[in-house]
Amino acid sequence: MWIDGSRRRAARAVSVLTVSCLLASGAVQAEQGQYRSRVQITPPGEVSQGRVLSVEELEQQINALDDPYAKSSAGRHLARHYVEQKEYDKAVEYYRTALAARGLSDIANREMLRELAQVYLLSENYAAAAATLERALRIDLVPAPGDYLLLATAQYRLGNYVAVVAALDAMQGKRLTLDIAQMRQALALYYRAGAWGQCETLLLRLLELEPNNPDNWHQLAAVYLQQNKRRQALDQLVLAREKSVPFQASDLVLLVDLMAVNGNPYGAADTLRQALQSGETPANAANYRKLFELWFQARESRQASAALVQAARLSGDTELYLYLAQLQMEEENWQGMQQTMLAACANQLEDRYVSRANLFLGVSQLKLGDQEGARRSLINATLVGGAGAQAGQWLEYMGAEPATEDEARRVVGPCYGSEGKQRQVASRSTRAGAGRDATVADAGAEGEEFQFKTLPARRLFYAEYDMPLAELAAQLKPLAVKLGVSLVKSGGSADGPLQIIVPAGGEEGALQLAMPSRGSPRAGGQYRTRRTSPARAAYRIRQGSAGELAGAWLEFSGSLREAGYELSGEQRLVFLPPGGGDSDSVGVEMQIGIVE
């Protein structure tokens, strides 16, 4: 019995010694991310032979180990094994066993505490993770930034934002060196905790390290805004724009809004206009409505009206049509006002709009000499709520006969609602009283209607090409980009949409690719400048493929000649902002000069 017991004790002592040595070797491999599920035991004198100790056997023996080093090493090995197996409860148990044995150095204990904290984070035990990391930081060793970042992460998960900032500030206070990835992690945590001053400091440092990273520019502007530093945010974005930092659509809208709130609505409108023309922001109703509001604030009524027309067309929003009609009434643009209301009333209206729509239509009809149509529209406006009182005043002003019993029964006309009846407005042939940019419906050949406008004087920056229209249209995009870049380099800026022009008196086959400009651009190379005079033109909006432009243009000019109009020789294709849909479809306004 004594001999057997002695042998057992001796064998156990040998096992402890060899397990300790081999676990230490296994720990080195584990530090490199290689976890082993079996441990080789080599007793003294049998270097070339050995047996393998499985995880199960090691688990059975670990509690019997008396040597602290052996127990800590075995516990760490088992803990790492169970982390690999994603059995986090067992991993936690063996990390605790290894730490409680106190058999390893402070460096190894800190590493285990970090690993244990990450296991707690994986199992969403954030309080235990925070406590474990604080314990690791109390070890008298040079701290690492990763420990503070993990601690701040755990505190953020707990919702302890003050503790998040305290952990990150402690890291900054010890002047620890962070790499760029760690700086971004700290930035994200500071931002979520609302520590804007610390975010600003980090972003300024990141801008020094990564000046070409657009995120740094835009995030710094956002941080300035969080601190209500609107001027600094604007300056940041303007500088970024000057340095050609990429802008997303949302960044451009932010720049535009900041210009406006800092008292520069004209600059805001011009920036948004350029972004819409270049395609940097979507040419949708919301952006054109914003453009209208900005031009209106800048007291640029002509450009405000043009933007509002686009917003109304793209959205079909009756409210925008009514707003446009109000603006046109203030400008005494009666033909434009009537065309706006007919467009708004192309389909049945919501009942809440019927009264105001009939009021505006009636006023435009009255001013254009259509007394009968004006009387019916204004009577319609009195039959439903909204603008009845104003319509009554207009009826009194024009001395109209009272409504008959039949007329007072329901709304009848182009602007009708759920209880009304549609009736189209007869086309009228008149050019008298048209405003500067008014549209007039004239009867052409066989009843075809034409619309006319006065084109304002413009400065054009252009290049001339001797090629067919279809060929020029096929190369339009790269040539337009080149034209726009040359315009800016020459000291000007765009002041309207791209145009293809057949100049009056020009050489046969010569086409001009032109862009209205502001400033004083200089001619140079293939690019020239000229100033146009106000001119009368017939126009027609067309949507279709680029290959069909030449035929449609030719057909339009032919129909004008057949209707008896004398053409001036100048013809233009004005490209409208894209409205979505078929990518091969092009929207143009065909303009053909006429002699009156």
N, C-alpha and C positions, 0 to 999 in steps of 0.2 A: 504493500500500500504506500509506504513512504517513497519507495523507488518510483512507483507509478506517478505519485503526486509531484515528485521532484522533476520527473520528465515533463509532466504537463506544464509546470511552472517555467521550466527552461525553454520549452517549445514556444510558450506564450511570449517570453521575453525576446526570443529571436524574431517572432512574428512582429512584435511592436517595433523592434529596431529596423527590420527590413521594410515594413510598411511605411515607417517614418521617412526613410531615405527615398523610397520610390514615390511616395506621395509628393515629396518635395520636388522630385524630377517631374512628376505629372503636373504639378502646379505651374512649373515654368511653361510647359506646353499649353496649359489652360490659359495662361496669361496671353498667349498668342491666338486665342480663340479656338483651340482644339480641345474638345471635351472627350474624355474617355469613359466608357461604361464598364471597363474591366481594368484591374490593377494587377501587375505582375509582381509576385513575391519570389525573391531569390535569397534563400538562406545562406549564411556564411559558408565558404568552401565549395559552393555549387554555383559558381558564376555562370557557367555555360548552360546550366539547367535551371528551370524555375517552374513555378506553377502560377496559374492566373487566378486572382481573387476577384470574383464578380461583385457588382454593385450590391446584390442581395446579401452576399457574405460580408461585405464591408459594413452594411447597415446593421447586421447582426452583431458585429464585433466592436462597433464604434463606442458604444456605451461602456464596454469593458476596458477600453484603452485608458491607461493611467498617465501616459506621457502627454503633457499639454501640447507639445509641438505636433505629435502624431495625431492627436484628436482634432486640433484645429485644421491640419492639412487634410485629414480625411473628411471633415465636415465641409470644408470649402469644395473639395472635389465632388462630393455628393450634391451639394447645392448647385454647382454649375451643371452637373449632369441633369438635374431636374428642371433647371431653367431651359436647357436645350429641349427637353421633353414638354415644355410649357406647363409643367405641374408646379405652379407657383407656391402653393401652400407648403409642399414638401421642401421646396427650395428655401423658403423663409425659415422653416424649422432647422435646416442644417446650417444656414448662415448664422443663425442665433447660437447653435451649438459650437460652431467654429470660433465665434467671437467670445463666447463665454469661457472657452478653454484658455484664452489668453496665451496661446502658444506661438503666435506669429509676431513679427515686427510691426511697428506703427505704420510703416509704409504699406505692408500687406493688409493690415486691419482697415486702413483708410480705403484701400481698393475694394475690400469686401463690403464696407459700408456703402460705397458708391453703387456697387452691384446690387446690394440689398435694397437701396432706395429706388433703383430702376425697376426692380421686381415689384415693389409696392406701387410704383406709378403704373406699371402694366396691369396690376390687379385693382387699380383705382382706389387704393388705400392711401389717399393723399396726405392725411395727417401723419401716418406712420412714416411716409417718405420724407416729409419735412423734418420730423424729429430725428430721423436717421442721418440726414444730411447735416443738420446742426451738430450732431454728435461727431461726424467726420470733420467738420470745420474746427471743432475744439481741439483736435489733435495738433500738437505743436510741430507742424510742418508747414512749409511754404504752400499756401492754398493755390488751387487751380481755378481758372474762370468757369470751367464746366460745373464745379460744385455749386457755385453761386447761381449759375443759370438753372441747374436742376432744382435748387431750393426755390428760386423765384417761380419756376414752373409749377411746383407743388403748391405753393402759396396762392398762385393764380387760380389753380383748380379748386382750392378751398374758398375762393372769393375774398382772400385777405389782401386787398390791393395795397394797403399801407405796407404790409410785410413784403410784398413783391418789390416795391420801390426801395425798401430798406435793404433787402438782399442785394439788389443791383447796385445801389449806391455804395454799399460796403465793398463790393468788387471794384468799383471805380476808385474808391478811397484808397485802396491798397495798390493802385496804379498797376494793376495786372495787364499784361499785353493780350489783347484779343485779336484773333484773326477776323477776316471780313464776315465769315459765316457766323461767328459768335457775336459780332457787332450787330448783325441783322437780327439774331435771336433776341439780344438785349433790347433792340429797338422795338421789336414786336411786343415784348412784354411791357416795356415802358408805355407804349402807345395804348395798350389795352388797359393799363392802370391809370391812364390820363396824366402821365408825367410829361407834359409837353416841353418844358424847358430842357429836360434830359434828352428827349427825342431830337430837339433842335441841335444840341451839341453833337450828338452821334451822327446826325445827317450831314452836318457841316464837315465832319471828319470823313465820312463816306464820300462826299463830293470831292474832297482832296484826293482820295485814293482811287475813286472811279468816276472821273469827270464826264465820261461818255455814257454812263448808265442813266437812262431817262427816269427810272424809278426814283433815284435820289432827288432829282429836280422837282418832280411832281409831289413826292411825299413831303419834302420840305415846305412846299407851298401849302399843302394840307395842314401841316403842323402850325404854320404861321396863322392860318385861318382859325384853328382851334384856340389860339391865343388872342383872337380878334385883331391880329396884325394884318389888316387888309392891304395896307400900302406895301408892306414887305412881301406879302404873297403875290401881289401884282408885279412888283419889281422882279421877283424870282421867275415868274412865268414869262415876262417880257424878255428877260435876259436869256432864258432857255430858248425862246423863239428865235432870238437873234443868233444864237449859237447852233441853230438847226437841230435842236434836240427833238426827237420824234414826239408828236402829240397824238393822243387818241381823241376821238370825237368828244368824249366827256371832258377831257383836259381843255380843249378849245372852247367849249361852252363855259367852263369855269373862268378862263381868261377873259372871255367876252363879258361875263357877269361882273367880274372884278373891275374891268374898265368902266362899266356903267356905274357901279356903286361908288367908284372913285372920281366921278364927275366928268367922264369922257364918253358920252353916249355915241358921239360921231366915230371915235376910234373903235368902239365896241362894234358898231354897225358895220364899219368898213372891214374889220377883221372877220366878222361872221360872213359878210358877203363874199370875201375872197375864199373863205373855207368852203362855202357852198359851191362856188364856181369850180374850185379845184377838186371837189369830191371828198375833202377831208371830214366834212360833216354831212350827214344824210340830208338830202334835199326833200325834207318832209314838211308837213303843214306846221308842226310845232316850231321848227327852226325858222320858217318863213314868218310865222306870227311873231316870234321873238325879234326877227329882223325888222318887221314893221314897227314894233314898239320902240326899238332903239332909234330908227330913223325919225319916228314921230317925236321922241324926246330931243333929238338933235335938230328938230324943226326943218327937216328935209322932206317937205310934203310930197314932192314928186316921187322920190325913192320910197317913201313910206307907202304911198298908194300902190306902187308896182309890187312891193313885197306883200302887201295885203291881198292883191289880186292873186298872186301865186298861192298864198296860204288858203284862200277861199277855194281856188280850183282844186288844190290837192286834197283838201279835207272834205269839201262839200258841206261845210258847217254853215248853216243858215245865219247864225249869229255873226260870223265874219262877213258874210255878204251884206248884212244890215249895217254893220259898222263901216264897211267900205262905201255903201250908199250914203251914209251920213257924212262921211268925209267928202265925197264927191258933191253933195249938196252944198256944203260949206264953200267948196271951190267953184260952185255954179257950173259944174261939168254935167249938164243935163243929159246929154246923150250917153255918156259913160254911166251915169246913174241908172238910166232906163235899162241899158244892157246888163248891168249888174243885177238888177231886180228880176229881169227875165231869166237870167242864169240861176238865180236863187230859187225861182219858182218853177224850174224845169220839172220838178216832181211835187207831189202833194206835200204841203207843209204841216208841221206840227201846229196844232191850234193856237199855241201861245205866240206864234210868229205871224199869224195871218193878218192881224190888224196893222202892225208896223210895216209889213211888206206892202200892203195895199196903200198905206199912207205914202211911202217913198215912191212907189210906182205912180201913184196919182199925181204927186208933185212934179215928177219928171215929165209926165204926159202933159200936164198943164203948161209947163215952161216950154215944151216943144210944140205947143199950139193944138194939141189934141183935146179939146174941151170935152167932147163926149166921153172919150176913154177915161179922162181924169175924173169926171163926175162919177162914173160907175165905180172906179177904183176907190175913190174917197168915200162913197156910200158903203162899199164893202168894209172899209176900215171902221165904220161906225157900228157895224152889226155885231162885232165881237169885241171883247175887252182888250184894253191895251192902249191904243192911240186914238180912241174914238173922239175925245175932246179936241185934239189937234186937227183931226180930219174934219170935224164940224166947223172949225174956224176957217179952214181952207175952202170948204164949200160955201160958207158965208162970204168969204173974200171974193170968190169967183161968181157970186150971184147965181148959184146953181138952183135948178128947180128941186123941190123936195122929192124924196124917194117915193116911187109908187108902191102900192101894196105888193106887187110882184117883186120889185127890186128889194124891198125890205124883208122878203121872206128868207133869203139865203144868199151867201156869197157866190157870185158868178164871175169868173175871170181867170187870168193866169195864176194868180196867187190865192189858192183855195186850200181849205183844210178838210177835216173829216166830214163836215156838214155842208161843204160847198160843192160847186160844180166847175170843172175846168172850161175855160174858153181862151183861145189864143188871141194875142194882140195882133191886129193886122199890121203888116209892114208899111212904113211910111217913107216916102222919098223926100228927104230934105237934107240940105247941107247947112242951112242957116243956123247960126247960134252955136255951132260946134265949138267946144273948148279947145285948148291947146293940144291935148292928146285925146280928144273925144273920138268915140267910134260912132259911125253913122251907117245905118243899113240902107243901101241904095238898090233899086231894082235894076238888074242887068238883063242880059239877053235871056228871053224865055223865062222871065221871072226869077233868075238867079240873083241872090243877094250878095253884095260886096260890102266890106267894112273898110273905113278910111281913118287915117290919123295923120297928125302933123308930126313929122320926125324932128326932134330938136337938133340944134347945132351941136356937133361933137368933135372932139379931137381924136383922130384914129392913128394907131400904130400898126403898120401892116407890112406884109411881104407879098410880092406879086409872083404868080405861078402861071406858066403857059402850058396848061394841061386840061383835059376834060374834067367836068365836075365830078363824075363818078370816080376818077382816079384820085382827085384831090380828097374826096370824102373818105376813100380807103386809107389814106395816109394822115387823116385828120388829127388823131390823138398825138403822135410824136411831134408833128409840126406845130400843134397848139401849145404843147409843153415848151418847145423851143422858143416859140413866139413870146410866151409869158415870161420865161427866164430872161430873154433879151430885153423885154420891156422894163423889168425891174433893174437890170444892170445898167440900162441907159438913163435911169433916174426917174422913171415913172411908175405908175401902178394902175391896175385894171380898174375901169369905171363902167363896166357893163359886160354882157355876154359876148362870146366869140361870134364872128360873122364871116360869111363868104360873100363877097361883093363883086358884081359886074358893074364897073364904073361907067358913068355916062361919057361917051366919047372915047372910051378906051379902045385898045387894039383888040381885034377879033380873037376870041379864045383866051384872053387874059383874065385871070381871076385874082382877086385880092383876098388874102386871109388876114383879117383885121380884128383888132380889139380896141374898143373905146378906152381912152386913157385919161388920167389926171396927172397933174404935175407938169414937168417940162422934159419929156423924154427926148433923147437926141437920136437923130437918124444916123445909121452907120451900117456898113456892109450891105446885106440884102434888105435891110429894114428901113422904112421910110415913115414920115409923118405927114398928115394933112388934116385940115379942118373942114368939116362939112357945113353947109348952110341949112337952115330950116327948110323942110321940103314936105310936100303932100304925097302920101303913098296909100295905095290899097294894100290890105294885108289879109292873110289867111293862116290860121294855125293848122299844122299838119303833124300827125304822128305816124311813123312807118319806118321801113328799112332805109338805110343810106343809099342803097342802089336805086331806089325809086324817086330820089329827090329831083333829078334832072327832068324826068317826065312830068312830075307834078308841077314843077316851076314853069315849064314850058306851057302846060295846059292852062295854068292860072293866067299867064300873060296873054295867051290867045283868047281866053274868054273875055278879058278886059277890052281887047281890041274889038272883038265882035260886038260888045256892048256900046261901042262908040267912044271909049276913052282914049285920049292921046297919051302915050307913055313917054316919060322923060328920058328913058335910057338907063337910069340907075336902078339896079335890082339887088336885093339883099336876102340872104338866108341867115336869120338870127337864131342861134341854137339855144333852146330853152333848157333849164336845169333838168337833170334826169328825174323822173317821177317813179322809178321802180318798174317792176314787171319785166317784159322781154328785154334782155340785155342788148339784142340787135336792133331794137326799136329806137328811133331818134325823134325827138320833138323839136320842130322848127317853126318859126314865124316867117312866112314868105312875105317880103315887102317889095312892091313894085311901084316905082315913082310914076306919078301922073302929072299932066299939065292941066291946070285949071284956068 
